[in-house]
Amino acid sequence: SGMRVGMWRGLAVNCSRLLSTSSSAHADVIVIGGGHAGCEAAAAAARVGAATTLVTHKLETIGVMSCNPSIGGIGKGSLVKEVDAMDGLMGRVIDRSGVQFRTLNQSRGPAVHGPRAQADRVLYRENMFSEIKTQENLSLIEAGVDDLVVEPVGDAKGGEGVRYRVSGVVLEDGKIVRGGQVVIASGTFLRGNILIGPTIRQIGGRRGDGAAFGLSSTLMEKLELKLGRLITGTPPRLLKSSINYDHPEVQSSHGDDPPKPFSFLNLDIGIDPS
């Protein structure tokens, strides 16, 4: 809606830590990407005192749930708990954004129980952005990354046997941000393709967003890394009128009662289940 667009623009303008790249900028840690992994990496680096910069195409898509609007599940729920044990963000954010909390596999032993929460996508994105923009030592840049700054280690001039290190990123407008460490959390954006059915192929990292080709070329040509391709397998949306509701088993829309929070810091969830 226009209200939400306006809100995000206001946050982008008023965020006191929105880093200016008009001159040479420097960070201890640079994180590329504002999805689940990028947010956790940037926040973790900033928490231990590193001057951290998160670079993402759009501030308004930080924390956006692109495919499946849920956190956890079989196996993945345990990972979220481990991230939370290291003071990560996902568990706390889903506890303030979930609309159904359910423990999967309850008919089996506790070792295979899988906590899962269905999320309000808008709430999750807003709460994650709130965590990121208020994190100390963390600056934000709204831009794409086209290249990496790769330099020989020490006084070496290049050539066979010389070791190299990544010492920064080149933004899409040519500006350089230097950093001691660079973390790439680009998700589905590297040479991204969107497949719809057996015949439709679109270029993009996510519907409505472009793919990252410059960074892909750098990884393949400059760093000589082999790129593979993973399929997210986003489930198809179902046509409501095509479903016979007389046969499926009815599942309580409220999930666990009472809901069990993900974060070890919380005794209950942050929103009213009703």
N, C-alpha and C positions, 0 to 999 in steps of 0.2 A: 504494500500500500504506500501511498505518498507519505504518510506519517512515518512509517518505518524507514523509508529511504532518507527522509529528512533527519531522522534520529541518527542514522549511521553516518551521514555526512557531517552532522554536528560533532559526533565523537571523533571523527577523523580530523576535523579542524581544531577542536579544543583539546585533544590529547596532548598534554604538555611534553610527552616523550616521543612524539612523532618526529623522527630524526630528519633533519635537513641534510640533503646530500649536495648542497651547492658548493661545498668545498670537500676536500678529502676527509672521509670519515673513517673511524677505526673502532673496532670492537674486539673483545677477547674471544667471543664466540659469535658466529653468524649462523642463523638457522634459516634454511630456505623451505618455505611451505608453512601454511597455517592450519593444517588439518589436525587430526588426533595426535599423530606422532610429532609434528612440528611444535604444537602447543606444549606438549609434555617436555620435549627436549629444551625448548627455549626457557620455560619456567624452571626446569631443573638446574640449568646452567646459571640462571639469574639468582636462584635461591642460595647457591653456594658462593655467591659474591662475584661471579664473572660479569663483566660488562657485556651484555648480550643484545644482539640485534636480530629481530625476526623480520624477514623479508617475504612478502606475499603479494600476489596480484591485486587482491581487493581486501581491504580491511573488513568489509561487510561480510565476507565469507569465512572469516576466522571461526573455526568451530562448527561450520555448517555440516550437517549430516546428509551426505550426498545420496547414499543408497538406502541403507536400512536404518530407519529411525529407532534404533535400540542400542543398548550397551550391555555387554556380557553375553551369556549363553553357555552352552556346554564347552568347557575348556577356556573360552574367552573370559568368562566371569572370574575365573581364578586369576587370570592375568591382570584384570582391572584391580582386583584386590591387592595384588603384588605392587602395582603402580601406586596405589593409595598408601601402602605401607611405607613407601619411600617419599611420602608427602606429595604425591602426584595430584593432578586436578580432576581426572575423569570421575572418580568416585564421588567427590564432593559436588561436582556440577550435576551429575545425573540425579543425586539425591534432592536437588532443588528443581529438577526439570522433568522427572518421571511421571507418567500417568498410570502405569501399571508395573508392579514389582512381583515377580514370580520366580520361585525356585524350581527349576526343571529337574527331571529325573528323581523326584522325591520317592518313587516306588522302589528305588535302589539304595545302596549304601551311601553314607555321607561323602565318601571319597569322590563320587561321580556326580554329586549335586552341582547344578549350574545356575547361579543367580543371574537373572536377566531383568532388565527394565525397559519398557517401551517409553520413548521420550516424546515430549512436545518439542518438535524440531526448532520452533522459533525460540522457546524458552531456553533450550540447551545452547543454541548459538549465542543468545544474548548473555547468558550466565558465563559461558566460557570466555567471551570477549571481555566481560567485566573482570574476570580473573587475570587475563593477560594484560589489560591496560592499566591495572593497578599494581602489577608486580614490580617491586623495586629492581633496579639494575637492568630493566628490559625496555628497549626502544623498538619502535615499529617503523618499517618503511613499506609504503604501498607502491610496489613496482615488480616487474618481472626480472628474473636473472637470466642473462643471455650467455654468460661466460664465467669461467673461473680464472683468477690470477694465479698462474703457476710459475714458480721461480726456482732456480737451483739453490740448494742448501749451501750456506756459507759463502765463500769467495769464488766458488766454481763458476766457470763461464759457460757451461753446457757441454754436451758431447757424450760419448759413450762412457758408461759407468758412473755418471754423475747422478746424485740423488736430487729429487725435486720435492717441493712441498707446495700445498695450496695455501695461499696467503691472502685471499680475498675473493670478492665477486665483482663482476661487471654487470651493471644494471642495463635494462633495455635502452636507456637513453645515453649509454656510454659512460656514465659516472661510475667511479670505483669506490667500493667500501672494503677496507682492509681489515683482516681479522686473524687472530692466532689460530683459530680452529673454524672449520666450516662443516656444518651438518646439513646433509641433503635429505629432506623429508618431503619429496615432491609428489608422493602418492601416484595417482594415475595420469599425471600431466606429461611425463616424458614421452614424446612422440605419441600422444594419446589418440586412440581411436574409439569411437562409440559405435557399437554394432546393435542394430535394431532388427530383429528377425533375421532371416537368411540372406537378405539382399541389400539392406540399407547400411551404409558405412559413412560415418561423419568424422571429421577431424575435430578433436577436442579432448580436454582433460576431464571435463564434466559438462553436462548439458548446459549450454549458455556460456561456457568459458573455453578459450582456446587452449591448444596444446603447447608444450615447451619444446622447441626444436633446437634452439641455440645451445642450451645446456646439454641436451642429448648429444649433439655433435662434439661438444667439448669432451664429454666422457669417453666417446668412442675414438675420436681422432687425437686429441691432445694427451689424454691419459691412457689410451689404448685399452679401455675396459670393454668387455663384451656385454651388450644389453640384451636382455631377454624380454619376454612379454607375458604378463599374468592377466588372467581374465577374472574380473570381480564377480561375474555371475549374478548380477542384480536380478532378483526374481521379477517376473512379469507381473504387471498389475492385472487384477481380475475384474471382469465385467460382472457387476453385481446382479444384473438381470439373468445371467446365465447359470446362477447357482441355485440348486434345490436345497433349501434350508431345512427340509424335513429330516434329512439323514445325518448331518454332522453332529458330533457330540458337543453339547453346550459347555462352554468354558466360562467360568466366572470372569466378568470384566474387571473385577477388582483385584484379581491375583491373590497373593498371600495376604492373610488378614491376621495380625496387622502387617503392613508392608515392612520388609527387612531392608534397611539402608545398605548401600554399597560401602560407604566410607566407615572406617573404624572410629572416626571422630564423631560420628552422628549416632544418636540413640533412636532417632526417628527421621522420616523424610521431611523435606521442607515445604511440601504443598499438601493441601487437603485432598485426600483421595476422592471425595465426593464431587 
